[in-house]
Amino acid sequence: MKYPIIAYGDPVLRRKAPAIEPEEYPHIKELVTNMFETMYGAKGVGLAAPQVGMSMRLFVVDATPFDDDEPELKDFKKVFINATILEETGEEWPFNEGCLSIPDIREDVMRKPVIRISYYDENWKHHEETFKGMAARIIQHEYDHIEGKLFTDKLSPLRRRLIEKKLTDISKGAVDVDYRMKFPDAKKGR
């Protein structure tokens, strides 16, 4: 089942999401499947639960579209539950990022190239792993979502001012997308 994606301006995107427990979500695998389906339907490479209106520490990533540049990303598809970034290292590098909740806006964002992260997978198995390059970047972007942050927060004040009208238009639903969205300031959702 594809969920509508929550647009910029909705308070759920600004809330630090709480951790979840296995007994609270006995159907976690179904939720994960639906999140991947929603992400693929919107042609994304990552999707966090707050982006589908659920304030919880869960996100999914599929970095395989970048396997031409980084062959180790072939079949890189992961689920992150209750993730905590333990360390970010290296010299920050820019990459032009976008977000399913903020369609039609792409900006260069600086992020560190290596992260160490603790998380549970969809089987509630604990992992502590190090990721680098594009995998680290996608994970950092989705991790920001469960922390109540957006990639636009990383822009300079000038860049944010320059895109302010576009952001307001998105929250009102004045944007053309080919996937279902819910707009916080629209008269009625799409």
N, CA, C and O of each residue as an XYZ file, in Angstrom:
760
protein
N       0.841     -1.173      0.000
C       0.000      0.000      0.000
C       0.891      1.243      0.000
O       1.814      1.362      0.806
N       0.600      2.161     -0.914
C       1.363      3.406     -0.978
C       0.706      4.444     -0.089
O      -0.498      4.688     -0.167
N       1.533      5.053      0.763
C       1.061      6.130      1.633
C       1.216      7.462      0.913
O       2.089      7.596      0.055
N       0.379      8.458      1.245
C       0.652      9.801      0.737
C       1.859     10.372      1.488
O       2.039     10.121      2.679
N       2.663     11.123      0.787
C       3.846     11.728      1.403
C       3.471     13.097      1.958
O       2.819     13.905      1.297
N       3.902     13.328      3.184
C       3.590     14.560      3.897
C       4.490     15.680      3.374
O       5.710     15.531      3.306
N       3.872     16.799      3.007
C       4.603     17.920      2.417
C       5.213     18.834      3.475
O       4.796     18.861      4.633
N       6.201     19.565      3.031
C       6.854     20.605      3.831
C       5.797     21.471      4.504
O       4.786     21.826      3.899
N       6.049     21.801      5.763
C       5.133     22.653      6.507
C       4.318     21.891      7.539
O       3.777     22.494      8.466
N       4.223     20.571      7.393
C       3.468     19.777      8.372
C       4.316     19.623      9.633
O       5.505     19.318      9.540
N       3.718     19.830     10.815
C       4.478     19.732     12.071
C       5.140     18.375     12.313
O       6.148     18.312     13.016
N       4.602     17.286     11.749
C       5.202     15.962     11.977
C       6.650     15.917     11.461
O       7.470     15.154     11.972
N       6.952     16.730     10.458
C       8.306     16.752      9.904
C       9.297     17.494     10.801
O      10.506     17.411     10.589
N       8.797     18.211     11.789
C       9.647     18.993     12.687
C       9.751     18.392     14.079
O      10.424     18.948     14.946
N       9.094     17.270     14.297
C       9.075     16.630     15.603
C      10.188     15.592     15.698
O      10.372     14.799     14.774
N      10.926     15.587     16.794
C      11.896     14.514     17.009
C      11.094     13.244     17.305
O      10.328     13.192     18.267
N      11.278     12.236     16.475
C      10.466     11.019     16.573
C      10.925     10.146     17.744
O      12.121     10.033     18.010
N       9.965      9.532     18.440
C      10.317      8.648     19.556
C      10.738      7.258     19.073
O      10.362      6.813     17.989
N      11.527      6.592     19.912
C      11.904      5.195     19.644
C      10.665      4.323     19.745
O       9.685      4.691     20.392
N      10.715      3.169     19.104
C       9.593      2.226     19.152
C      10.065      0.891     19.715
O      11.258      0.589     19.716
N       9.112      0.098     20.193
C       9.409     -1.214     20.772
C       8.730     -2.288     19.926
O       7.684     -2.039     19.325
N       9.326     -3.487     19.878
C       8.754     -4.564     19.051
C       7.290     -4.869     19.374
O       6.492     -5.110     18.468
N       6.938     -4.859     20.661
C       5.563     -5.205     21.034
C       4.549     -4.146     20.583
O       3.361     -4.438     20.452
N       5.024     -2.912     20.344
C       4.139     -1.851     19.861
C       3.810     -2.027     18.383
O       2.760     -1.583     17.917
N       4.695     -2.666     17.660
C       4.564     -2.791     16.209
C       4.769     -4.239     15.764
O       5.784     -4.562     15.147
N       3.797     -5.121     16.080
C       3.943     -6.524     15.667
C       3.916     -6.696     14.142
O       4.372     -7.716     13.625
N       3.381     -5.697     13.421
C       3.291     -5.772     11.962
C       4.315     -4.853     11.296
O       4.044     -4.258     10.253
N       5.489     -4.746     11.909
C       6.524     -3.834     11.409
C       6.940     -4.171      9.968
O       7.221     -3.273      9.173
N       6.978     -5.461      9.642
C       7.409     -5.845      8.289
C       6.428     -5.346      7.232
O       6.835     -4.962      6.136
N       5.148     -5.352      7.558
C       4.140     -4.830      6.628
C       4.325     -3.320      6.451
O       4.240     -2.807      5.335
N       4.575     -2.623      7.538
C       4.825     -1.185      7.480
C       6.057     -0.892      6.620
O       6.036      0.014      5.788
N       7.128     -1.659      6.823
C       8.364     -1.487      6.057
C       8.102     -1.728      4.567
O       8.566     -0.964      3.721
N       7.360     -2.791      4.252
C       7.024     -3.091      2.856
C       6.268     -1.929      2.226
O       6.553     -1.539      1.093
N       5.305     -1.375      2.957
C       4.528     -0.241      2.457
C       5.395      1.001      2.275
O       5.195      1.772      1.336
N       6.354      1.190      3.174
C       7.251      2.343      3.039
C       8.140      2.204      1.803
O       8.339      3.172      1.069
N       8.674      0.997      1.571
C       9.477      0.790      0.351
C       8.607      1.024     -0.888
O       9.050      1.672     -1.836
N       7.378      0.506     -0.892
C       6.480      0.676     -2.030
C       6.201      2.168     -2.271
O       6.200      2.627     -3.413
N       5.968      2.909     -1.197
C       5.729      4.352     -1.295
C       6.965      5.054     -1.860
O       6.856      5.897     -2.750
N       8.142      4.698     -1.334
C       9.394      5.312     -1.774
C       9.637      5.044     -3.260
O       9.960      5.962     -4.014
N       9.481      3.782     -3.681
C       9.698      3.443     -5.086
C       8.681      4.136     -5.989
O       9.020      4.574     -7.088
N       7.434      4.237     -5.524
C       6.394      4.897     -6.305
C       6.686      6.365     -6.537
O       6.233      6.945     -7.524
N       7.442      6.970     -5.629
C       7.812      8.389     -5.745
C       9.227      8.564     -6.300
O       9.743      9.680     -6.367
N       9.842      7.455     -6.697
C      11.198      7.450     -7.262
C      12.237      8.017     -6.289
O      13.122      8.779     -6.679
N      12.111      7.632     -5.021
C      13.056      8.072     -4.010
C      14.087      7.003     -3.698
O      13.968      5.860     -4.137
N      15.108      7.389     -2.928
C      16.134      6.444     -2.481
C      16.122      6.288     -0.960
O      16.886      5.503     -0.398
N      15.246      7.047     -0.305
C      15.094      6.954      1.145
C      13.748      7.515      1.542
O      13.198      8.384      0.866
N      13.215      7.004      2.660
C      11.932      7.494      3.159
C      11.886      7.243      4.659
O      12.149      6.135      5.125
N      11.549      8.283      5.404
C      11.437      8.181      6.861
C       9.964      8.184      7.263
O       9.128      8.791      6.595
N       9.660      7.496      8.367
C       8.279      7.391      8.839
C       7.586      8.750      8.989
O       6.416      8.861      8.622
N       8.256      9.795      9.514
C       7.569     11.087      9.597
C       7.074     11.593      8.233
O       6.097     12.339      8.171
N       7.733     11.195      7.153
C       7.329     11.631      5.821
C       6.017     10.998      5.365
O       5.420     11.442      4.385
N       5.571      9.964      6.071
C       4.267      9.369      5.776
C       3.329      9.560      6.962
O       2.341      8.842      7.117
N       3.662     10.553      7.802
C       2.781     10.954      8.884
C       2.914     10.179     10.180
O       2.086     10.336     11.078
N       3.940      9.344     10.297
C       4.133      8.539     11.508
C       5.370      9.002     12.259
O       6.491      8.873     11.766
N       5.164      9.537     13.444
C       6.286     10.018     14.241
C       6.907      8.840     14.991
O       6.516      8.517     16.112
N       7.882      8.211     14.341
C       8.616      7.084     14.936
C       9.995      7.012     14.296
O      10.202      7.483     13.178
N      10.934      6.413     15.023
C      12.316      6.338     14.552
C      12.479      5.143     13.613
O      13.002      4.096     13.995
N      12.024      5.325     12.391
C      12.094      4.291     11.359
C      12.332      4.966     10.019
O      11.664      5.941      9.676
N      13.298      4.435      9.257
C      13.460      4.876      7.875
C      14.014      3.745      7.030
O      14.636      2.812      7.539
N      13.778      3.845      5.732
C      14.239      2.838      4.776
C      15.102      3.533      3.731
O      14.881      4.699      3.404
N      16.091      2.803      3.208
C      16.941      3.337      2.143
C      17.201      2.255      1.096
O      17.257      1.064      1.402
N      17.356      2.703     -0.130
C      17.784      1.828     -1.216
C      18.730      2.651     -2.084
O      18.295      3.468     -2.895
N      20.022      2.425     -1.902
C      21.039      3.215     -2.596
C      21.474      2.595     -3.921
O      22.415      3.087     -4.543
N      20.809      1.524     -4.368
C      21.243      0.855     -5.595
C      21.263      1.756     -6.835
O      22.040      1.474     -7.747
N      20.447      2.834     -6.925
C      20.581      3.690     -8.112
C      21.974      4.328     -8.250
O      22.322      4.814     -9.326
N      22.758      4.329     -7.188
C      24.097      4.927     -7.223
C      25.206      3.885     -7.411
O      26.385      4.198     -7.242
N      24.826      2.635     -7.764
C      25.844      1.584     -7.845
C      26.774      1.714     -9.052
O      27.808      1.047     -9.099
N      26.428      2.564    -10.032
C      27.360      2.821    -11.138
C      28.592      3.543    -10.627
O      29.712      3.238    -11.035
N      28.381      4.517     -9.720
C      29.492      5.286     -9.164
C      30.160      4.565     -7.998
O      31.369      4.681     -7.797
N      29.361      3.818     -7.230
C      29.879      3.086     -6.075
C      29.364      1.642     -6.146
O      28.292      1.339     -5.622
N      30.133      0.746     -6.800
C      29.676     -0.637     -7.014
C      29.251     -1.382     -5.736
O      28.449     -2.313     -5.801
N      29.785     -0.973     -4.584
C      29.413     -1.631     -3.328
C      27.958     -1.344     -2.939
O      27.437     -1.949     -2.002
N      27.310     -0.435     -3.648
C      25.907     -0.121     -3.357
C      24.928     -1.012     -4.129
O      23.713     -0.857     -4.007
N      25.461     -1.938     -4.918
C      24.572     -2.878     -5.605
C      23.802     -3.652     -4.535
O      24.401     -4.240     -3.634
N      22.490     -3.649     -4.639
C      21.602     -4.321     -3.675
C      21.673     -3.732     -2.268
O      21.406     -4.432     -1.292
N      22.032     -2.451     -2.154
C      22.075     -1.800     -0.844
C      20.680     -1.323     -0.476
O      20.268     -0.217     -0.829
N      19.965     -2.175      0.237
C      18.592     -1.895      0.650
C      18.500     -2.230      2.129
O      18.699     -3.381      2.518
N      18.197     -1.218      2.969
C      18.226     -1.431      4.420
C      17.078     -0.730      5.127
O      16.505      0.246      4.643
N      16.773     -1.279      6.302
C      15.768     -0.726      7.200
C      16.488     -0.299      8.475
O      17.311     -1.044      9.007
N      16.175      0.899      8.964
C      16.795      1.432     10.174
C      15.699      1.752     11.184
O      14.849      2.609     10.941
N      15.725      1.057     12.316
C      14.768      1.296     13.401
C      15.553      1.759     14.626
O      16.582      1.178     14.970
N      15.062      2.802     15.275
C      15.697      3.355     16.485
C      17.177      3.668     16.267
O      18.020      3.392     17.121
N      17.469      4.244     15.117
C      18.858      4.545     14.758
C      19.423      5.683     15.598
O      18.720      6.617     15.981
N      20.726      5.568     15.869
C      21.484      6.634     16.515
C      22.816      6.750     15.797
O      23.583      5.788     15.750
N      23.098      7.912     15.241
C      24.413      8.128     14.636
C      25.401      8.351     15.773
O      25.243      9.265     16.582
N      26.417      7.503     15.819
C      27.415      7.543     16.892
C      28.576      8.460     16.554
O      29.185      9.059     17.440
N      28.883      8.565     15.255
C      30.043      9.352     14.847
C      29.920      9.725     13.371
O      29.466      8.927     12.551
N      30.330     10.943     13.051
C      30.426     11.405     11.667
C      31.844     11.925     11.490
O      32.291     12.775     12.260
N      32.563     11.421     10.478
C      33.969     11.807     10.315
C      34.283     12.129      8.861
O      33.517     11.829      7.946
N      35.444     12.752      8.690
C      35.927     13.100      7.361
C      35.617     14.540      7.011
O      34.952     15.257      7.759
N      36.116     14.946      5.850
C      35.926     16.313      5.378
C      34.592     16.412      4.649
O      34.310     15.629      3.742
N      33.775     17.380      5.054
C      32.456     17.536      4.449
C      32.570     17.697      2.938
O      33.513     18.305      2.432
N      31.580     17.133      2.221
C      31.540     17.250      0.765
C      30.118     17.590      0.316
O      29.141     17.167      0.934
N      30.020     18.362     -0.770
C      28.702     18.797     -1.238
C      28.068     17.767     -2.166
O      28.754     17.039     -2.883
N      26.745     17.728     -2.130
C      25.980     16.924     -3.089
C      24.614     17.580     -3.223
O      24.057     18.083     -2.247
N      24.088     17.569     -4.423
C      22.805     18.189     -4.703
C      21.689     17.258     -4.229
O      21.407     16.244     -4.867
N      21.052     17.610     -3.100
C      20.023     16.765     -2.493
C      18.628     17.296     -2.785
O      18.420     18.487     -3.016
N      17.693     16.374     -2.766
C      16.283     16.694     -2.866
C      15.556     15.893     -1.803
O      16.181     15.139     -1.057
N      14.243     16.048     -1.726
C      13.462     15.366     -0.698
C      12.039     15.169     -1.213
O      11.461     16.079     -1.807
N      11.476     13.989     -0.987
C      10.119     13.708     -1.441
C       9.089     14.632     -0.782
O       8.041     14.899     -1.369
N       9.373     15.116      0.417
C       8.465     16.035      1.111
C       8.620     17.481      0.639
O       7.805     18.346      0.957
N       9.693     17.723     -0.134
C       9.980     19.073     -0.637
C      10.234     18.960     -2.146
O      11.353     19.194     -2.602
N       9.196     18.601     -2.926
C       9.419     18.366     -4.357
C       9.850     19.619     -5.106
O       9.526     20.743     -4.724
N      10.589     19.389     -6.183
C      11.036     20.450     -7.092
C      12.054     21.411     -6.499
O      12.314     22.466     -7.078
N      12.632     21.069     -5.360
C      13.720     21.886     -4.807
C      14.912     20.961     -4.593
O      14.809     19.930     -3.928
N      16.034     21.349     -5.166
C      17.287     20.619     -4.979
C      18.354     21.641     -4.627
O      18.426     22.710     -5.232
N      19.178     21.308     -3.650
C      20.230     22.228     -3.212
C      21.470     21.434     -2.817
O      21.379     20.283     -2.389
N      22.634     22.072     -2.970
C      23.869     21.457     -2.503
C      23.893     21.474     -0.976
O      23.680     22.510     -0.346
N      24.158     20.303     -0.398
C      24.206     20.151      1.059
C      25.555     19.541      1.422
O      26.022     18.606      0.771
N      26.175     20.082      2.471
C      27.462     19.572      2.944
C      27.220     18.516      4.024
O      26.472     18.744      4.975
N      27.866     17.357      3.863
C      27.778     16.298      4.872
C      29.133     15.602      4.982
O      29.928     15.604      4.042
N      29.374     15.013      6.134
C      30.607     14.241      6.341
C      30.488     12.915      5.575
O      29.385     12.387      5.435
N      31.609     12.372      5.078
C      31.550     11.192      4.215
C      31.457      9.834      4.926
O      31.148      8.826      4.290
N      31.719      9.801      6.230
C      31.727      8.509      6.942
C      30.893      8.642      8.222
O      31.030      9.604      8.979
N      30.025      7.647      8.440
C      29.238      7.628      9.680
C      29.318      6.249     10.325
O      29.486      5.230      9.656
N      29.193      6.257     11.643
C      29.033      5.012     12.403
C      27.667      5.124     13.060
O      27.360      6.126     13.705
N      26.844      4.084     12.892
C      25.455      4.153     13.324
C      25.028      2.861     14.016
O      25.428      1.764     13.629
N      24.216      3.021     15.034
C      23.624      1.893     15.755
C      22.142      1.865     15.386
O      21.477      2.901     15.399
N      21.620      0.671     15.055
C      20.217      0.570     14.663
C      19.734     -0.882     14.750
O      20.524     -1.811     14.917
N      18.423     -1.045     14.632
C      17.802     -2.366     14.531
C      17.230     -2.506     13.130
O      16.779     -1.529     12.532
N      17.253     -3.737     12.608
C      16.618     -3.979     11.314
C      15.168     -4.412     11.537
O      14.681     -4.404     12.668
N      14.487     -4.785     10.466
C      13.067     -5.139     10.557
C      12.803     -6.422     11.343
O      11.660     -6.711     11.698
N      13.860     -7.191     11.614
C      13.746     -8.402     12.442
C      14.154     -8.124     13.887
O      14.305     -9.051     14.683
N      14.331     -6.858     14.221
C      14.747     -6.387     15.544
C      16.123     -6.918     15.932
O      16.418     -7.125     17.109
N      16.961     -7.133     14.914
C      18.353     -7.527     15.159
C      19.180     -6.241     15.219
O      19.067     -5.375     14.352
N      20.021     -6.134     16.267
C      20.831     -4.926     16.453
C      22.064     -4.955     15.563
O      22.678     -6.003     15.365
N      22.418     -3.784     15.027
C      23.617     -3.616     14.203
C      24.337     -2.350     14.647
O      23.717     -1.376     15.072
N      25.646     -2.388     14.540
C      26.456     -1.180     14.652
C      27.411     -1.233     13.480
O      28.290     -2.093     13.424
N      27.240     -0.312     12.540
C      27.993     -0.386     11.294
C      28.535      0.979     10.901
O      28.083      2.019     11.381
N      29.526      0.939     10.007
C      30.096      2.147      9.428
C      29.716      2.172      7.951
O      29.835      1.165      7.254
N      29.257      3.335      7.480
C      28.914      3.523      6.078
C      29.663      4.728      5.560
O      29.985      5.648      6.312
N      29.940      4.716      4.257
C      30.668      5.842      3.672
C      30.042      6.250      2.349
O      29.201      5.544      1.792
N      30.471      7.401      1.863
C      30.042      7.877      0.552
C      28.549      8.119      0.466
O      27.940      8.679      1.378
N      27.964      7.685     -0.655
C      26.550      7.946     -0.915
C      25.648      7.239      0.097
O      24.617      7.790      0.483
N      26.011      6.046      0.528
C      25.198      5.352      1.539
C      25.130      6.189      2.814
O      24.058      6.354      3.395
N      26.275      6.716      3.247
C      26.304      7.553      4.452
C      25.433      8.789      4.258
O      24.700      9.179      5.167
N      25.507      9.404      3.087
C      24.734     10.620      2.815
C      23.237     10.351      2.872
O      22.499     11.110      3.500
N      22.778      9.288      2.230
C      21.343      8.968      2.234
C      20.879      8.682      3.658
O      19.816      9.141      4.077
N      21.683      7.922      4.397
C      21.330      7.604      5.789
C      21.263      8.889      6.618
O      20.335      9.058      7.410
N      22.225      9.790      6.452
C      22.220     11.056      7.194
C      20.969     11.877      6.869
O      20.363     12.470      7.761
N      20.590     11.909      5.602
C      19.403     12.671      5.183
C      18.147     12.102      5.866
O      17.338     12.853      6.411
N      17.995     10.776      5.829
C      16.818     10.151      6.446
C      16.873     10.254      7.968
O      15.844     10.440      8.617
N      18.061     10.134      8.529
C      18.234     10.283      9.981
C      17.784     11.680     10.422
O      17.141     11.839     11.460
N      18.129     12.679      9.622
C      17.673     14.038      9.944
C      16.151     14.077     10.094
O      15.629     14.759     10.976
N      15.442     13.345      9.235
C      13.973     13.334      9.321
C      13.477     12.834     10.679
O      12.527     13.396     11.224
N      14.092     11.806     11.230
C      13.621     11.292     12.526
C      14.064     12.194     13.677
O      13.603     12.046     14.808
N      14.963     13.126     13.374
C      15.395     14.125     14.350
C      14.609     15.430     14.198
O      14.857     16.392     14.925
N      13.663     15.463     13.258
C      12.858     16.666     13.038
C      13.563     17.727     12.219
O      13.228     18.908     12.312
N      14.546     17.317     11.409
C      15.314     18.260     10.595
C      15.098     17.975      9.116
O      14.779     16.851      8.730
N      15.275     19.004      8.295
C      15.147     18.881      6.845
C      16.431     19.366      6.183
O      17.194     20.127      6.779
N      16.668     18.925      4.951
C      17.918     19.327      4.287
C      17.977     20.842      4.082
O      19.065     21.411      3.984
N      16.831     21.490      4.017
C      16.819     22.943      3.851
C      17.372     23.663      5.082
O      17.784     24.820      4.991
N      17.383     22.983      6.233
C      17.955     23.572      7.446
C      19.466     23.748      7.323
O      20.059     24.553      8.040
N      20.080     23.006      6.427
C      21.536     23.038      6.266
C      21.983     24.111      5.268
O      23.177     24.290      5.031
N      21.015     24.819      4.689
C      21.347     25.854      3.712
C      21.689     27.162      4.414
O      21.322     27.375      5.570
N      22.387     28.025      3.708
C      22.705     29.341      4.258
C      21.410     30.144      4.382
O      20.442     29.871      3.672
N      21.387     31.137      5.283
C      20.192     31.973      5.410
C      19.775     32.606      4.074
O      18.582     32.739      3.802
N      20.739     32.992      3.247
C      20.423     33.582      1.947
C      19.723     32.568      1.049
O      18.697     32.881      0.445
N      20.267     31.355      0.954
C      19.640     30.316      0.115
C      18.228     30.024      0.608
O      17.315     29.863     -0.201
N      18.037     29.953      1.922
C      16.696     29.678      2.467
C      15.723     30.794      2.081
O      14.576     30.524      1.725
N      16.177     32.039      2.150
C      15.311     33.162      1.769
C      14.938     33.080      0.292
O      13.809     33.387     -0.089
N      15.893     32.666     -0.531
C      15.647     32.586     -1.972
C      14.618     31.514     -2.336
O      13.943     31.630     -3.358
N      14.494     30.475     -1.511
C      13.526     29.410     -1.825
C      12.269     29.477     -0.951
O      11.408     28.600     -1.026
N      12.169     30.508     -0.134
C      11.053     30.621      0.813
C       9.683     30.561      0.136
O       8.785     29.876      0.625
N       9.514     31.266     -0.975
C       8.224     31.254     -1.670
C       7.904     29.859     -2.197
O       6.763     29.405     -2.107
N       8.906     29.181     -2.745
C       8.691     27.810     -3.241
C       8.252     26.893     -2.100
O       7.362     26.060     -2.276
N       8.874     27.046     -0.932
C       8.503     26.225      0.223
C       7.061     26.503      0.656
O       6.315     25.580      0.981
N       6.679     27.775      0.657
C       5.303     28.147      1.003
C       4.328     27.547     -0.006
O       3.276     27.032      0.372
N       4.679     27.615     -1.286
C       3.826     27.036     -2.329
C       3.659     25.529     -2.130
O       2.562     24.997     -2.301
N       4.735     24.849     -1.772
C       4.659     23.402     -1.536
C       3.677     23.110     -0.408
O       2.841     22.215     -0.533
N       3.769     23.853      0.690
C       2.879     23.589      1.832
C       1.414     23.829      1.463
O       0.515     23.250      2.073
N       1.177     24.684      0.464
C      -0.194     24.961      0.016
C      -0.668     24.003     -1.076
O      -1.833     24.029     -1.472
N       0.246     23.157     -1.558
C      -0.132     22.221     -2.613
C       0.054     22.773     -4.013
O      -0.403     22.166     -4.981
N       0.713     23.908     -4.136
C       0.947     24.528     -5.440
C       2.235     23.993     -6.045
O       3.180     24.740     -6.298
N       2.253     22.680     -6.273
C       3.412     22.004     -6.849
C       2.885     20.807     -7.632
O       1.895     20.189     -7.240
N       3.541     20.486     -8.724
C       3.097     19.378     -9.565
C       3.963     18.148     -9.289
O       5.159     18.139     -9.583
N       3.345     17.117     -8.724
C       4.075     15.878     -8.434
C       3.315     14.699     -9.019
O       2.107     14.774     -9.242
N       4.036     13.606     -9.265
C       3.376     12.418     -9.816
C       3.202     11.328     -8.762
O       3.130     10.145     -9.095
N       3.135     11.726     -7.487
C       2.820     10.801     -6.398
C       1.887     11.508     -5.431
O       1.806     12.736     -5.409
N       1.176     10.708     -4.623
C       0.209     11.282     -3.687
C       0.906     12.019     -2.560
O       1.897     11.545     -2.005
N       0.371     13.190     -2.232
C       0.919     13.978     -1.134
C      -0.214     14.538     -0.289
O      -1.353     14.650     -0.742
N       0.125     14.890      0.961
C      -0.782     15.626      1.843
C      -0.120     16.956      2.127
O       1.034     17.014      2.552
N      -0.868     18.034      1.887
C      -0.342     19.378      2.035
C      -0.961     20.039      3.257
O      -2.186     20.119      3.352
N      -0.144     20.515      4.195
C      -0.684     21.051      5.448
C      -1.532     22.311      5.290
O      -2.470     22.523      6.058
N      -1.212     23.150      4.301
C      -1.918     24.414      4.174
C      -2.850     24.462      2.970
O      -3.326     25.534      2.595
N      -3.114     23.299      2.359
C      -4.020     23.245      1.206
C      -5.469     23.197      1.700
O      -5.755     22.749      2.810
N      -6.347     23.661      0.858
C      -7.775     23.616      1.210
C      -8.228     22.169      1.355
O      -9.005     21.839      2.251
N      -7.738     21.310      0.468
C      -8.002     19.876      0.603
C      -6.812     19.122      0.027
O      -6.188     19.578     -0.931
N      -6.496     17.961      0.614
C      -5.324     17.183      0.211
C      -5.491     16.573     -1.157
O      -6.596     16.498     -1.696
N      -4.353     16.129     -1.722
C      -4.388     15.476     -3.035
C      -4.255     14.001     -2.884
O      -4.262     13.275     -3.878
